[in-house]
Amino acid sequence: MRLNPFGGTRRTQHADAVVTGAGSGIGRAFAIELGRRGGRVICSDIDAGRARETVELVTATGGKAFDTGCDVSSLEQVTALADTAEQWFGKTADIVVNNAGIGRGGALIGDTPLPEWHQVLDINLWGVIHGCHVFAPRLRAAGHGSIVNTASAAAFGSAPRMAAYNVSKAGVLALSETLAAELAGTGVTVTALCPTGVKTNILEGVSLGDPGIEKWGERLIRWTGRPPAGIARATLDAVDRGQLYVVPQLEAKLIWQSKRLLPEPYTRAAGLLERLVR
């Protein structure tokens, strides 16, 4: 690790890292960028084939990587992932990126099927809980390291017809803030990533239940979505600075500030806008 201009070390330089959901999107971008920074990366994904493709991309840029399958909704599999990392690295990982997640939405509360609630929370929230539960004690014992949790602007944006996704990401944000408080002074930092549109495949094969909403979502990603590589770079730079919140896009910052300064007017406006879009 190298010194940075803010004091301390550049945590992301030559770091041994674990990335969940590394088979595509932001997770793949994190893995590639960490490899570019000279690190060794364990690329885990529920789709082992996609994880293997990411390893090939990491090694093509000169990095070192290892692929493994992992369903983050399973505590046993996340524990096995941490054990595999220690065996491959010969020590505890320096950086853990809890990134695996799925996108769902389109129905009102009460109409959203309960199995969908369970699926979204099992992966998006419990997956991150499992990652923090398993890795945080190991990093605390090592006395250094960083945990990056991929949340979303949905954590505070609370858009209608996205309840399960919003709740899962709000939970990730609250978990990250609590963990950061608990790890203060231990040498371990926590960073919560809260983007809006990112050009990934998170909605691949997903129906939002309303053609109008689906078309609007596609346009929004096309107009405002940022490539995942830039999001990953900005987040890792924030990790080097010891930054808790990463809100990378202008619209995400506007939502963040509006919700904090004018919470009730913001909520009413969000509801009215959703009706206009439909």
C-alpha positions in Angstrom: 0.0 0.0 0.0 1.3 3.5 -0.9 1.0 6.8 0.9 -1.7 9.1 -0.3 -1.9 12.9 -0.2 -4.7 12.7 2.5 -2.5 10.9 5.0 -2.3 7.2 5.7 -2.1 4.6 2.9 -3.7 4.1 -0.5 -5.7 1.2 0.5 -6.7 0.2 -3.0 -3.1 0.0 -4.3 -1.8 -3.6 -4.5 -4.7 -4.7 -2.4 -5.9 -8.3 -2.0 -9.6 -8.0 -2.6 -12.8 -10.0 -2.7 -15.7 -8.9 -5.0 -19.1 -10.4 -4.9 -21.4 -10.1 -7.9 -18.2 -9.8 -10.0 -19.6 -11.5 -13.0 -21.0 -8.3 -14.6 -21.7 -4.6 -14.2 -20.3 -2.7 -11.2 -18.8 -5.8 -9.7 -16.8 -6.7 -12.8 -15.7 -3.0 -13.0 -14.5 -3.2 -9.4 -12.5 -6.3 -10.1 -10.9 -4.9 -13.3 -10.0 -1.6 -11.6 -8.5 -3.4 -8.5 -6.4 -5.6 -10.9 -5.2 -2.4 -12.7 -4.1 -1.0 -9.3 -1.9 -4.0 -8.9 -4.1 -6.1 -6.6 -5.0 -9.7 -6.5 -8.8 -10.2 -6.8 -11.1 -13.1 -6.0 -14.1 -12.7 -8.4 -17.2 -14.4 -6.9 -20.6 -14.7 -8.5 -23.6 -17.0 -8.4 -22.8 -17.5 -12.1 -19.4 -19.2 -12.1 -19.1 -18.8 -15.8 -19.4 -15.0 -15.7 -16.9 -14.9 -12.8 -14.5 -16.8 -14.9 -14.9 -14.3 -17.8 -14.2 -11.5 -15.3 -11.0 -13.2 -14.3 -9.9 -13.3 -17.9 -10.5 -9.6 -18.2 -8.6 -8.9 -15.0 -5.6 -10.9 -16.1 -5.7 -9.3 -19.6 -4.9 -5.9 -17.9 -2.0 -7.4 -15.9 -3.9 -8.2 -12.7 -4.1 -11.5 -10.9 -7.5 -13.0 -10.2 -9.2 -16.2 -9.1 -12.9 -17.1 -9.7 -15.3 -18.9 -7.4 -19.0 -19.4 -7.2 -20.9 -17.9 -4.3 -24.6 -17.4 -3.5 -24.5 -14.5 -1.1 -27.9 -15.3 0.3 -26.2 -18.3 2.0 -24.1 -17.7 5.1 -22.3 -21.0 4.6 -21.2 -20.0 1.1 -20.1 -16.5 2.2 -18.1 -18.1 5.0 -16.5 -20.5 2.5 -15.7 -17.5 0.3 -13.8 -15.8 3.2 -11.9 -19.1 3.9 -11.0 -19.4 0.2 -9.7 -15.9 0.2 -7.5 -16.5 3.2 -6.1 -19.6 1.6 -5.4 -17.9 -1.7 -4.0 -14.7 -0.3 -2.3 -16.3 2.7 -4.0 -13.8 4.9 -7.2 -11.8 5.4 -8.4 -9.8 2.4 -7.5 -6.1 2.4 -10.8 -5.0 0.7 -14.2 -6.7 0.6 -16.7 -5.4 -2.0 -20.2 -6.6 -1.1 -21.7 -5.9 -4.5 -24.0 -8.7 -5.5 -27.6 -7.7 -6.1 -30.7 -7.9 -8.3 -33.2 -5.3 -9.5 -37.0 -5.7 -9.1 -40.0 -3.4 -9.2 -43.1 -2.3 -11.0 -45.9 -3.1 -8.5 -47.4 -1.2 -5.6 -47.0 -2.3 -2.0 -49.7 -4.9 -1.4 -49.4 -6.1 -5.1 -45.8 -7.0 -5.0 -45.7 -10.8 -4.4 -44.2 -11.8 -1.1 -41.8 -14.3 -2.7 -40.4 -11.3 -4.7 -39.8 -9.4 -1.4 -38.0 -12.4 0.1 -35.8 -12.8 -3.1 -34.8 -9.2 -3.2 -34.1 -9.0 0.5 -32.3 -12.3 0.6 -29.8 -11.2 -2.0 -29.6 -7.4 -1.8 -29.7 -7.0 2.0 -29.0 -10.4 3.6 -26.1 -10.9 1.1 -24.5 -7.7 2.4 -25.3 -8.6 6.0 -23.6 -12.0 5.5 -20.6 -10.3 3.9 -20.2 -7.9 6.8 -20.9 -10.6 9.4 -18.2 -12.8 8.1 -15.5 -10.4 7.0 -15.8 -7.5 9.5 -14.4 -9.5 12.5 -11.5 -10.8 10.3 -10.6 -7.3 9.2 -11.0 -5.9 12.7 -8.6 -8.6 14.0 -6.1 -7.8 11.2 -6.3 -4.1 12.2 -6.7 -2.7 8.7 -8.8 -3.0 5.5 -11.9 -1.7 3.9 -15.4 -2.8 3.3 -17.4 -1.4 0.3 -21.1 -2.0 0.2 -23.1 -1.3 -2.9 -26.3 0.4 -2.0 -28.1 2.8 -4.3 -29.7 6.2 -4.5 -32.9 4.1 -4.0 -31.8 3.9 -0.4 -33.0 7.4 0.1 -34.9 8.2 -3.1 -37.9 5.9 -2.2 -39.4 5.9 -5.7 -42.9 4.4 -5.9 -43.4 0.9 -7.2 -39.8 -0.1 -6.1 -40.5 -0.9 -2.5 -38.6 -4.2 -2.1 -35.6 -2.8 -3.9 -35.7 0.5 -1.9 -36.0 -1.3 1.4 -33.1 -3.6 0.6 -30.8 -0.7 -0.3 -31.9 1.5 2.6 -31.0 -1.4 4.8 -27.6 -1.6 3.2 -27.0 2.1 3.8 -28.1 1.8 7.5 -25.9 -1.3 7.9 -22.9 0.6 6.4 -23.3 3.6 8.7 -23.6 1.4 11.8 -20.6 -0.7 10.8 -18.6 2.4 10.1 -19.4 3.7 13.6 -18.5 0.3 15.2 -15.2 0.1 13.3 -14.1 3.7 14.0 -10.5 3.8 15.2 -9.8 0.1 14.3 -8.0 0.8 11.1 -10.9 -0.6 9.0 -13.0 1.7 6.9 -16.5 1.4 5.4 -17.7 2.9 2.2 -21.3 2.9 0.9 -21.8 3.4 -2.8 -25.2 5.1 -3.7 -25.4 5.6 -7.5 -28.5 6.3 -9.7 -28.4 4.9 -13.2 -25.5 2.7 -14.1 -25.2 0.9 -17.4 -25.3 -2.7 -16.2 -27.4 -5.8 -16.7 -29.2 -5.6 -13.3 -32.6 -5.5 -15.0 -31.7 -8.3 -17.5 -34.7 -10.5 -17.9 -36.7 -8.5 -15.3 -40.2 -7.2 -15.9 -41.2 -4.1 -14.1 -44.9 -4.9 -14.6 -45.8 -1.8 -16.6 -44.6 -1.2 -20.2 -44.6 2.6 -19.6 -42.4 2.3 -16.6 -40.0 -0.1 -18.3 -39.6 2.3 -21.3 -39.0 5.3 -19.0 -36.4 3.2 -17.0 -34.6 2.3 -20.2 -34.5 5.9 -21.3 -33.3 7.1 -17.9 -30.4 4.6 -18.0 -29.6 5.6 -21.6 -29.7 9.3 -20.9 -28.1 9.5 -17.4 -26.5 6.1 -16.8 -22.8 6.2 -16.3 -20.5 3.3 -17.3 -19.6 1.1 -14.4 -15.9 1.6 -14.8 -16.1 5.3 -13.8 -18.3 4.4 -10.8 -15.8 1.8 -9.7 -12.8 4.2 -10.0 -14.6 7.0 -8.1 -15.6 4.6 -5.3 -12.1 3.1 -4.9 -10.6 6.7 -4.9 -13.1 7.4 -2.1 -11.9 4.3 -0.2 -8.4 5.8 -0.4 -9.7 8.9 1.3 -11.6 7.0 4.0 -14.9 8.3 2.7 -18.1 6.8 4.0 -20.6 8.0 1.3 -20.1 7.9 -2.4 -22.9 9.6 -4.3 -21.3 9.8 -7.7 -23.9 11.3 -10.1 -25.4 14.8 -10.1 -28.9 13.6 -10.0 -28.1 11.3 -7.1 -26.6 14.3 -5.2 -29.8 16.3 -6.0 -32.0 13.5 -4.6 -29.8 13.2 -1.6 -29.9 16.9 -0.8 -33.6 17.3 -1.5 -34.5 14.3 0.7 -32.4 15.7 3.6 -33.6 19.3 3.3 -37.2 18.9 2.3 -38.2 15.3 3.1 -42.0 15.7 3.0 -42.2 17.9 -0.2 -39.7 15.5 -1.8 -41.9 12.5 -1.1 -45.1 14.1 -2.4 -43.3 15.2 -5.5 -41.9 11.7 -6.1 -45.4 10.3 -6.0 -46.8 12.9 -8.4 -43.9 12.5 -10.8 -44.5 8.7 -10.9 -48.1 9.2 -11.9 -47.1 11.6 -14.7 -44.6 9.1 -16.0 -47.2 6.4 -16.2 
